[in-house]
Amino acid sequence: MQLYKALVAQTVIPVLLLFMPFGLLFTLPIFEIDCQLLASLITLIFAIYPAVDPLPILYFIDYYRIPILAGLVVVDSVITSNFQNCQSYKSAFFMVVDVKNRHLSPWIAEVCIEMLCGFIAVTVNGIAIHFVYRFFALERQGRLRYFNSQFLIIWFSIPLLAGTIWFFVTRFAFPMNKPTTEYIRSTVKQYFNLNIDDCVYGAAVFYPLDENGKKFISWRSFIGLSCYLTLLTIPFLIILVCGAKSWRKVKRLLEHGESEFARNLQMQLYRALIVQTIIPILFFFIPFGVLFILPVFEINVQFLSGPVTVVLAVYPAIDSLPTLLCVDYYRIAIFNYFKYCRCKNTRIEGTGDESVSRAYQTTN
């Protein structure tokens, strides 16, 4: 079925993107029909077609799609750990990139900051969809059919849409400007030992200072914050609701388990569910909520800057640990693998010592 869908897509793509445009471009001039509008489109298609052609296989075949999605998580971690310094100062929170020492073009650094913010939204909405899927699986009412291949594009588009919104909110609501630059200049120098003129940043300053040193309200920052919080609140509520309903379902299954094996497995999943509900709340929503909201009241939360930076980098790796440690099939397999590697190294070392000893006795 996967190959069939990929075959259909790979048949449609060249027909639409190659044969029809080029056929029109070659045929219409015979009838003196002007088709200049097709010229730029065909140039673009001719350039990108080699990249577009393998996409159906990469999307429809599980063996390719799953590693690619995992790779996106790695890209998220790389961007997170290499391109940003999170900080909060009085009525501001911001992310700054040193373009001078990193030898980056300013526009590349700006895009990296905006992409990072987009990846945050993609991550939290992906977590929420994961909880929806888990609840449907526990519910056993046939709703898992909504995660079949024909609906996958919808589920994938939700985090991407949220990430796109965060991307543009960061670009247009938290841009670089003179009042913001002067407001954060001293703290960037103090904490990062950087000259703000050598940096690129994205910043929300709720009460910046005008030329006379008087505070004024930045409504643009408040609008941007409202968009951020809205897109954080929706997946947060989904996680809470689906987590609570899944917890009740698992508890009911534990009370009416058909066998000891089923009860044991459900208990393991139950523990993993609790931990996987707590982790994003403690490590994602609460820190970011505090970092975003408290500057509105001019409460300094600079102590959160370091932890939030670390959480952004390590969260994709932490998220899978509860399942790996709470479910016996994964935990035992992992421990046995490391035990095997340890025993193998020990045997190799022991064999080397024994051979040396025998060689010594032979020479004697």
Summary of the structure (lengths in Angstrom):
residues: 364
radius of gyration: 27.4
end to end distance: 70.4
largest distance: 100.3
contacts: 1045
relative contact order: 0.09
helix: 80%
strand: 6%
